[in-house]
Amino acid sequence: MSLTHIDERGAARMVDVSGKAETAREASAACHVTMRAETLALVTAGTAKKGDVLATARIAGIMAAKRTSELIPLCHPLAIAGVIVELEPDAALPGIRIAATVKTTGPTGVEMEALTAASVAALTVYDMLKAAEREMRIEGLRVIRKSGGKSGDFRQE
C-alpha cells in the first residue's frame, strides 16, 4: 500500500483526481461529547448561557464541512450536495452523540468533510458549555461509513 499524498521523492502532494470518474459519494462520521449530567441538563432544558447549544453546533458542523479544504492542506475543494449534522443528547453517556453525513457527486470522497463536520460540531458543544464544565471530553471521532468511488463501500463494525 502506498501513501497517495506522498510523491516518489517523499514530498507531500495533492492527489490528481482529474482522471477519476465522477460518482455519487457519501460519508458519515461520528463522535460524542461526554459531560456531567448537570451540564447535559442545561442543554436539554435550553438554559445554557450562550443559547441553543444543539442548533449552534449543527450550523457550525455544516459550515465546517463546506470549508474542509481550507483547513486540511491536501483536501480538494468539493461541490458539496448535502450535509446533515445530528446531535442527540444521551443521558447514558451522559453527553451528546454527534453524527455528520456529507454527500457529493465528484471524483473524490467526502470522508474528511464528514469528520470535519462532526469534530467542529463537538468543539462548538464544548465552547457553548465550557463556562458550566471544563472537564468535558470529545471522544470517538471516526468514519462510520462511506460509499462511492473506486475503493467501494465501507461500514465500521
Order of alpha helices (4+ residues) and beta strands (2+ residues): beta-alpha-alpha-alpha-beta-beta-alpha-beta-beta
